[in-house]
Amino acid sequence: MATELNKFNEEQFLQTKREQRKTSPNLILIYRDHIKNTFPRNTPNGNLLISNTFSGEDEIDYHNFCNIFKDLSWTDVNLELLYEKYSQFTYLTDRGWLFYLPAFLSFFYDLTASNIDLFEIFIEKLCDRSFISKNQYQELTIEQSKLVAIFLINVANFSTNSHASHLAQESIASHWGAYLMA
């Protein structure tokens, strides 16, 4: 008799949990909320985009890319435009990379846009040792660095892009993973 009662309670408990899961926020929304609450929204001083020194197709590429970002806060950038305005390069300064970092983290977190060339470029930038050492310690807080580490763990474990996954794994082991314990 006690076993049947326990089984009934377990089934009821599991049913309740399933119902709660339907109404609770998912990890993507939680992650994006942390991004919004952790990164500053005010535009920093200095150039965020490199100067236009291009011609021909490269100049078109430059304008397509820059029009996505120009004069916009990271909260207002629509990275969905990357599907329409192909760009094989980024034209952000290091300051621009750091300022738009939360937009990229939010956009790429669910990995549905990992087929865009900019995804791999973004991962390469996050994992580039010289970029990290030159900017990270003076520009990112521990909490912001944790969000980068969580993003890279997501890429390392779930990305179908093997190059990006490998870079993320190496970077977690060599640098970003330390922030998960901070």
C-alpha positions in Angstrom: 0.0 0.0 0.0 2.8 2.4 0.9 4.5 1.7 -2.4 1.4 2.6 -4.4 1.1 5.8 -2.5 4.7 6.7 -3.1 4.3 5.9 -6.8 1.2 8.1 -7.1 3.1 10.9 -5.4 6.1 10.5 -7.7 3.9 10.6 -10.8 2.0 13.6 -9.5 5.3 15.3 -8.7 6.7 14.7 -12.2 3.5 15.9 -13.8 3.7 19.1 -11.7 7.3 19.6 -12.8 6.4 19.2 -16.4 3.7 21.8 -16.0 6.1 24.2 -14.3 8.7 23.7 -17.0 6.2 24.9 -19.6 5.8 28.3 -17.9 9.3 28.8 -16.6 11.8 30.8 -18.7 14.2 28.9 -20.8 18.0 29.1 -20.5 18.3 31.3 -23.6 16.0 33.9 -22.1 17.8 33.7 -18.8 21.2 34.1 -20.4 20.0 37.1 -22.5 18.5 38.7 -19.4 21.9 38.4 -17.7 23.6 39.9 -20.7 21.2 42.9 -20.6 21.7 43.4 -16.9 25.5 43.0 -16.9 26.8 45.0 -19.8 26.6 48.8 -19.9 24.5 50.4 -22.6 26.2 53.7 -23.0 28.4 54.1 -26.1 32.0 54.5 -25.3 34.2 57.3 -26.6 36.4 56.5 -29.6 35.9 54.8 -32.9 33.9 51.6 -32.9 34.3 50.9 -36.6 37.6 51.0 -38.6 38.0 53.7 -41.2 36.9 53.0 -44.8 40.0 52.5 -46.8 38.4 50.0 -49.2 37.3 50.0 -52.8 35.2 47.8 -55.1 33.5 44.8 -53.6 35.3 45.3 -50.3 33.8 48.8 -50.0 30.3 47.4 -50.6 31.1 44.7 -47.9 32.3 47.5 -45.6 29.2 49.5 -46.0 26.9 46.5 -45.6 28.6 45.6 -42.3 28.9 49.1 -40.9 25.2 50.0 -41.7 24.2 47.2 -39.3 26.1 48.9 -36.4 26.6 52.6 -37.2 25.3 54.9 -34.5 23.5 52.1 -32.7 23.8 50.8 -29.1 24.5 47.1 -28.7 20.9 46.8 -27.5 19.6 48.2 -30.8 21.7 46.3 -33.3 19.7 43.9 -35.4 22.2 41.1 -36.2 19.4 39.2 -38.1 20.5 41.6 -41.0 23.6 39.5 -41.3 21.5 37.0 -43.2 20.6 39.6 -45.8 23.8 41.7 -45.8 26.6 39.2 -46.2 29.9 40.2 -44.7 33.0 38.0 -44.8 35.0 40.5 -42.6 34.3 42.5 -39.6 35.1 46.2 -39.5 35.0 46.7 -35.8 37.9 48.2 -33.8 38.9 46.4 -30.6 36.7 48.9 -28.7 33.9 48.1 -31.1 34.3 44.4 -30.5 34.0 44.9 -26.7 31.1 47.3 -27.0 29.1 45.0 -29.3 30.2 41.8 -27.5 26.8 41.5 -25.7 24.9 41.7 -28.9 27.0 38.9 -30.4 26.7 36.8 -27.3 22.9 37.2 -27.3 22.5 36.6 -31.0 24.8 33.6 -31.3 24.0 31.9 -28.0 21.3 29.5 -29.3 23.7 28.5 -32.1 20.9 28.8 -34.8 23.1 31.4 -36.6 26.3 29.4 -36.5 26.2 29.0 -40.2 26.9 32.7 -40.7 30.6 33.4 -41.5 30.7 36.0 -38.7 30.0 33.3 -36.1 33.3 31.7 -36.7 35.1 35.1 -36.9 33.4 36.0 -33.6 34.6 32.8 -31.9 38.1 33.3 -33.3 38.2 36.8 -31.8 36.9 35.6 -28.4 39.6 33.0 -28.4 42.5 35.1 -29.7 45.1 35.3 -27.0 46.4 38.7 -28.0 42.9 40.2 -28.1 42.1 38.7 -24.7 45.3 39.9 -23.0 45.1 43.4 -24.6 41.5 44.1 -23.7 39.8 41.6 -21.3 41.4 42.4 -18.0 40.9 46.2 -18.3 37.5 46.1 -20.0 35.4 43.2 -18.8 34.1 42.5 -15.3 34.3 39.1 -13.7 30.5 38.7 -14.3 30.8 39.7 -17.9 33.8 37.2 -18.3 31.6 34.5 -16.8 29.0 35.1 -19.5 31.6 34.8 -22.1 32.8 31.5 -20.6 29.2 30.2 -20.5 28.8 31.1 -24.1 32.0 29.3 -25.0 30.9 26.2 -23.1 27.7 26.2 -25.1 29.7 26.4 -28.3 32.2 23.8 -27.2 29.4 21.3 -26.3 26.7 21.9 -28.9 28.0 23.7 -32.0 28.0 21.8 -35.2 31.0 24.0 -36.4 33.9 21.8 -35.4 36.5 24.6 -35.8 34.5 26.9 -33.5 33.9 24.1 -31.0 37.6 23.2 -30.9 38.6 26.9 -30.4 36.0 27.2 -27.6 37.3 24.1 -25.8 40.9 25.3 -26.0 40.0 28.8 -24.8 37.9 27.5 -21.9 40.8 25.3 -20.8 43.4 28.0 -21.1 41.6 31.2 -20.0 37.8 31.7 -19.9 37.0 28.7 -17.8 38.8 30.2 -14.7 35.9 32.8 -14.5 33.4 30.1 -13.9 35.0 29.5 -10.5 35.4 33.2 -9.6 
